[in-house]
Amino acid sequence: MNNKLNCILLIDDDDATNFIHQVIIKKSDITEQLVTTLNGKQALDFLTKNVEDANTENTLPSLIFLDINMPVMDGWEFIEAYKGLSESIRKQIVIVMLTTSYDPDDKEKAIRIPEISEFEKKPLTFDMLNRLMEKHFPENS
C-alpha cells in the first residue's frame, strides 16, 4: 500500500467477528486508525462527533464495514440516519454491508440504496479487502 486510509470503522455487535476483522485490517496495514462500534447508534455518534470536530479529514472513516443485525440500531436504521449527514461528508465514505445474511431480499435492498457501495458475506478476508481497496481506493492500493 502506498498511502493508508485515515480511518476504517467497523460496525458489528459480535466481539469474535470484530476481533477477526481487526486482525485482518491491522495485518493489511491499510489504515492509520481502526475504530469499532457495537451498533449503529454508537457509529452514528462517532460520525456526528467527528463531523463537529475541526479536523474531520483525519477522523472521518474512508471505509465503513456495516453489519445488518445489531441491537439498539441495526444496519438499515443506521443507513437511514446516515442519510441525514451532509452530502459532502457522505461522498468521502465507502460503506460495505458485511453480513451473515443469506436473505436475497437483504441484498436487493442494499443494492437499491446508493449509500451502500458493496454487499459482502462475512467474514472479511484478505482477498475481499484487497479487492475492495483496488476498486474503491485505487490510489491507496
N, C-alpha and C positions, 0 to 999 in steps of 0.2 A: 504494500500500500504506500502511495506517495504521501497523501495528506489524510489525516484522520478526520472523521466526523467529530463535531463538537460534542454531541451527546446522543445517546440512544436511550429510549425509555421503554422499559418492559412493563406491561400492564397485565398481571395474571395473579390469581389468588392462590395458586398451587406452589408451595415452597420448593418441592422437588423439581418441578418444571423450571422455576426461576433459577435454581442452582445450576441445572444443566445448561440453560440458555446463557447464564452469566459466564460459565466456564468457556463455552464456545466463543462468545463475543470477546472475552478477555484474551483467549489464545489467538484469536484472529487479529488482535491489535489494530482494530479499525476505528476506535473512538477514544476521545480524551476522557469522557465521563459516561458512566453507565448508572442509570437510575432505575430502581424497581419500585413499583407501587402495586398494591394488592387488590385494587378495584378502580373503576372509572372515576369515582369521586376524588380519590387521592391523586390520580393522574391529572384530572382537571384542575384541582387545587395547585398542583405543581406547575402546570402550564400557566395558569392565571397569575400566580405569584411571579413567575419569570417574565411574563408579558409586562408586568408593572415595573420590573427592575430596569434600570437604565441600560444594562449590558446584556440585552436579550440575545445578541448574536452568539454569545458564548454559552448561554444557559438553555436556550430552547433546543429541544431534540431535533435532529435532522431526520431521525428514523424512529418510529413507534411500532412495537410489536404488541398487538391488541388481542386479548382473549375475548370470547363471547360470553361464556357463562361464569359470572362472578357475583358475589353478594354486594349489597349496597347500591352499586351502579354497574350494570353489565355493559358489554361492548356496544350494543345497539344504543343504549341510553347515553353512553359516553359520546358516540358519534353525533347524536342529536344535539348534545350540549356543546360539543366541539365546533359544530357549525356556527355557533354564536360568536366564536372568536373572529377577529378581523381577517379578511382575505389575505392581507399582507403577511400575517403570521402563518395561516394555513398553507400558503403556497410554498413555504420553506420546509414543510414537514411531509415525509412519506409515511403513510400508515399501511402496515401489513397486518391483516387479520390472521392470527395464528391460533388455530383451534383444533380440538379433537372431534369437532362436529362432522359427521358424515351425512348430515341432512342436506340434500341438494337445494332445498329452499334457502338455507343459510347462504350458500354460495351464490345463488341467484340474487338474493337480496344484497349481498356485498357488492356484486358486480354492478348493480344499479346505483350504488352510492359513490359519487365522484371522489369523495374524500378518502375512500379506501382504494389504494393502488394495487394491492395483491390480496389473494385469499389462499392461505397455505395450511397444510396439515402439520400439527405438532408431531415430533419435536423439531426444533430448529436444528439444522445440520450445517456443517462447514460448507458443503456444496450449495445448499439453499442460500446461505448467507453470501457466498461468493457470487452466485447468480444475481441476487438482489442488488448487491453492490455494483456489479457490472452494468446492470440495467438502469438503476436509478441514480447512481453516483459514479459514472464512468471516470470522472476526473480524480476520484479517490481510489480507484482500483488499479 
